[in-house]
Amino acid sequence: MNLTITGHHLEITPAIRAYVEDKLKRVTRHFENVIDVGVILSVEKLRHKAEVNLHARGKDIYVESVEEDMYAAVDVLVDKLDRQVVKHKEKSSDVHRDAGSPKRQSAEPEE
């Protein structure tokens, strides 16, 4: 997984970098097919905004959150991202599971 952390109007300190990396490990625990993750952290007046663009096999997921504290924004961001990754994983596994189900197979008349 390639991880890029960028700051707009904000210096990315080692503490923030370590915090984001630690939180994103939770996402890769659910979904191993992550190719690239881009995180943008920005500050505008008193709004701390965190955005992530996750590129996985077969899906790109974009999530953003705005909070009063950068660490809170990262927490909310990872919660939203985790829900979307789990939802994508369930949908992709349901497609594979439904392909072999009796409902999906053509009904041939018995003789």
C-alpha positions in Angstrom: 0.0 0.0 0.0 1.4 3.4 -1.0 0.5 6.1 1.5 0.8 9.8 0.7 0.0 12.4 3.4 -0.2 16.0 2.3 -0.8 19.2 4.3 -2.4 22.4 3.0 -1.7 25.3 5.3 -0.4 22.7 7.8 2.9 21.2 8.5 2.8 17.4 8.8 4.5 16.6 12.0 5.8 13.1 12.8 3.1 12.7 15.4 0.3 13.4 12.9 1.9 11.2 10.3 2.2 8.3 12.8 -1.4 8.8 14.0 -2.8 8.7 10.4 -0.7 5.6 9.6 -1.8 3.8 12.7 -5.5 4.6 12.0 -5.3 3.5 8.4 -4.0 0.1 9.4 -7.6 -0.6 10.6 -8.8 -0.2 7.0 -6.2 -2.6 5.6 -7.1 -5.1 8.2 -10.6 -5.4 6.6 -9.5 -5.1 3.0 -6.1 -6.3 1.7 -6.6 -5.1 -1.9 -5.6 -1.5 -1.2 -3.3 -0.1 -3.9 -2.9 3.5 -3.0 -4.1 5.9 -0.3 -3.8 9.7 -0.5 -4.6 11.7 2.6 -4.9 15.5 2.5 -5.0 17.4 5.8 -5.9 21.1 5.7 -6.7 24.0 8.0 -9.0 26.9 7.2 -9.5 29.3 10.1 -10.9 27.0 12.8 -12.0 24.2 10.5 -9.7 21.2 10.3 -10.4 19.1 7.3 -9.2 15.6 6.5 -9.7 13.9 3.1 -8.8 10.5 1.8 -8.8 9.0 -1.6 -8.4 5.2 -1.5 -7.7 3.3 -4.6 -8.4 -0.3 -4.3 -8.8 -3.0 -6.9 -12.1 -2.3 -8.7 -13.1 0.7 -6.6 -12.0 4.3 -5.7 -13.4 5.6 -2.4 -13.3 9.3 -1.4 -14.2 10.4 2.1 -13.8 13.8 3.9 -14.5 15.1 7.4 -14.4 18.5 9.0 -14.0 18.9 12.7 -12.6 21.5 15.2 -9.6 19.3 16.0 -7.3 17.6 13.5 -7.1 14.3 15.5 -10.9 14.2 15.7 -11.2 14.9 12.0 -8.9 11.9 11.3 -10.9 9.7 13.7 -14.2 10.6 11.9 -12.5 10.1 8.6 -11.3 6.6 9.3 -14.7 5.6 10.7 -16.4 6.7 7.5 -13.7 5.1 5.4 -13.9 1.8 7.3 -17.7 1.7 6.8 -17.4 2.2 3.1 -14.6 -0.3 2.7 -16.6 -3.0 4.6 -19.7 -2.2 2.5 -17.6 -2.6 -0.7 -16.1 -5.8 0.5 -19.6 -7.2 1.4 -21.0 -6.2 -2.0 -18.1 -7.8 -3.9 -18.4 -11.0 -1.9 -22.1 -11.1 -2.4 -21.7 -10.9 -6.2 -19.4 -13.9 -6.1 -21.7 -15.8 -3.7 -24.8 -15.1 -5.8 -23.2 -16.3 -9.1 -23.5 -19.9 -8.0 -26.8 -19.7 -6.2 -29.8 -21.8 -7.4 -31.8 -18.6 -8.1 -29.2 -17.4 -10.6 -28.9 -20.6 -12.5 -31.3 -21.1 -15.4 -34.2 -23.2 -14.7 -34.3 -26.1 -17.1 -37.6 -28.1 -17.5 -37.4 -31.6 -16.1 -38.5 -34.5 -18.3 
